[in-house]
Amino acid sequence: MTSVQQEADKVTVSLHGEVDVLNVDQVRSALVTALDHKPRTIVVDLCALTFIDSTGLGAIVFGFQRCRDAGITFRLSSPTRGVRQILVLSGLLEVVELTEDPGDRPL
């Protein structure tokens, strides 16, 4: 499940439960909706995400690349321990900024 919330020049995309091949299209759709708002920053809140597979990681890369191309800051926020481990192992955190709170600056 995903939700999109806009506050001023920031859009937060919150991911809940599991992101895998069965629901990854919802994540891509939420990221496109966030991009359509043309914010300065998009934050993907991972605090309620329990699992993400390679298709979910691909959706995050998709969002990151689209933001980079549009000049929009893209950050991940508050991953759970298991999700953080997947992000580290994938190498994604080497290119995408991470914060501990959707409103915080990068770590």
C-alpha positions in Angstrom: 0.0 0.0 0.0 1.2 3.5 -0.7 0.1 7.0 0.1 1.1 10.5 -1.2 1.0 13.6 0.8 2.1 17.1 -0.3 3.3 19.8 2.1 4.5 23.1 0.5 7.4 22.2 -1.8 7.8 18.6 -0.5 5.9 15.4 -1.4 6.1 12.4 0.8 5.4 8.9 -0.6 4.8 6.5 2.2 5.2 2.7 1.6 3.4 0.3 3.9 3.7 -3.5 4.3 5.5 -5.3 1.5 6.6 -4.1 -1.9 7.1 -6.9 -4.4 6.2 -7.9 -7.9 2.5 -8.1 -7.0 2.2 -4.4 -6.0 5.2 -2.6 -7.4 3.0 -0.8 -10.0 1.3 1.0 -7.1 4.7 2.3 -6.0 5.6 3.5 -9.5 2.2 5.2 -9.8 2.6 7.0 -6.5 6.1 8.2 -7.6 4.7 9.5 -10.9 1.9 11.3 -8.9 4.5 12.8 -6.6 6.5 14.0 -9.7 3.4 15.5 -11.2 3.2 17.9 -8.2 6.6 19.3 -9.3 8.0 19.6 -5.8 11.5 20.6 -4.8 11.9 17.4 -2.8 10.3 13.9 -2.8 10.8 11.8 0.3 10.0 8.1 0.3 9.0 7.2 3.8 9.9 3.6 4.6 9.1 3.4 8.4 6.1 1.1 7.8 7.7 -1.0 5.1 8.5 -4.6 6.2 9.9 -6.0 3.0 11.1 -4.9 -0.4 12.2 -7.1 -3.3 14.3 -6.3 -6.4 11.2 -5.0 -8.3 10.6 -2.6 -5.4 14.2 -1.5 -5.5 13.8 -1.0 -9.2 10.8 1.3 -8.6 12.8 3.4 -6.2 15.6 3.7 -8.7 13.0 4.7 -11.3 11.8 7.5 -8.9 15.4 8.5 -8.2 16.3 8.8 -11.9 13.1 10.7 -12.8 13.8 13.2 -9.9 17.4 13.6 -10.9 16.4 14.3 -14.5 13.8 16.9 -13.3 16.2 18.6 -10.8 14.1 17.3 -7.8 15.8 16.2 -4.6 15.0 12.5 -3.8 15.5 11.0 -0.4 14.6 7.8 1.4 13.5 8.1 5.1 13.3 5.9 8.2 13.8 2.4 6.9 13.2 -0.5 9.3 16.2 -2.6 10.2 15.5 -5.3 7.6 14.7 -2.9 4.8 17.8 -0.9 5.6 19.9 -4.0 5.3 18.4 -4.7 1.9 19.1 -1.1 0.8 22.7 -1.4 2.0 23.3 -4.8 0.3 21.8 -3.5 -2.9 24.2 -0.5 -3.0 21.3 1.9 -3.3 22.3 4.0 -0.3 25.6 4.8 -2.1 23.6 7.0 -4.5 20.3 7.9 -2.8 20.2 10.2 0.3 18.9 8.7 3.5 17.2 10.5 6.5 15.9 9.2 9.7 12.8 11.4 9.6 10.8 12.5 6.5 11.3 16.2 7.6 15.0 15.9 8.4 18.1 16.7 6.3 20.1 13.9 4.9 22.4 11.8 7.2 
